[in-house]
Amino acid sequence: MKNKAILLLSICLFAACKQNTEQFDATGVFEADEVIISAEATGKLLNFTVEEGNNLKKGQIVAQIDCEQIKLQKQQTKATYNAVSQKQNNANPQIEVLKQQLIPLQRQVETQQEQVKVLEKERVRIDKLVKADAVPAKQLDDIVGQMSILQKQIAATESQKVVIQQQITSQQQAVNIQNKGILSEQKPIAERLPLYDDQLRHCTLEAPFNGTVLLTYAKQNEVAAIGKPLFKMANLDTLQLRAYISGSQLSQVKLNQMVTVLVDDGKDKYRELQGKMVWIANKAEFTPKTIQTKDERANLVYAVKIKVPNDGLLKIGMYGEVILSEKTPKTDK
């Protein structure tokens, strides 16, 4: 009788163990996309109050690096740029003097042209009188001679104007050539200014996304260098459960599939969460020693990633168990 009781108890324990080991299809560990935030400039950490566990918002200022040297370099470059600008020659004073010389010449030409018009009228009148034998022909010849002299004077004045115009053009071209060399020195100086602005922007470090600080590597007043890690952060609103399934289970999974995830909730209790299959490995790998699948005899398994919304109780490194088949919802009778 005693032997029968022991046998019955053994069968019950075996059934319970079998039920407990087969209630999930795979197990895994929760992970998060951890990002190490590094310094983007070199200098003393003037303001760095980030602590482990802090929740950061995207764009929140988390560190301020002393970049006074960069500011001084920018001011020096600006001063050099302005000094080069002052070296440019200005042709306007010389050109203005030449233009002033053109004014009386232009007025002289206009006066001479008016005199030519008056003499032309007089020539027409005298020509009629000469034809009528009212006046001697010498008077007509004198008027024609005066008109010829005025025409030559006008031509000479116009030539003077052309010479002055050429002098103005030559002066402008000479100054432009001189200024072109000066501007060629100014351009590389101007192009350095945006570089300093970019470096100054990197002196203020902002959180790249919403997340939680996991670990810090620096303290305020320490000297940071470009690329030096300052802290590590991750978005814990959604964690990824990295689990492994056997080849025989591949037919049960697909991308975007909703699965049930079980996590410990006290002694011998489980809390059910819904997860989404977001990644399935395209090739098999050997079974990790710390991971068990439903078929423990399989030597090759496939890694999968399941996104699980975090209600605040999930932690990185926590184990989770996966049920691939959908549960039939209970209905009230």
Secondary structure, 3 states (H helix, E strand, C coil): CHHHHHHHHHHHHHHHHHHHHCCCCEEEEEECCCEEEECCCCEEEEECCCCCCCEECCCCEEEEECCHHHHHHHHHHHHHHHHHHHCCCCCHHHHHHHHHHHHHHHHHHHHHHHHHHHHHHHHHHHHHHHHCCCCCHHHHHHHHHHHHHHHHHHHHHHHHHHHHHHHHHHHHHHHHHHHHHHHHHHHHHHHHHHHHHHHHHCCEEECCCCEEEEEECCCCCCEECCCCEEEEEECCCEEEEEEEEEHHHHHHCCCCCEEEEEEECCCCCEEEEEEEEEEECCCCEECCCCCCECCCCCCEEEEEEEEEECCCCCCCCCEEEEECCCCCCCCCC
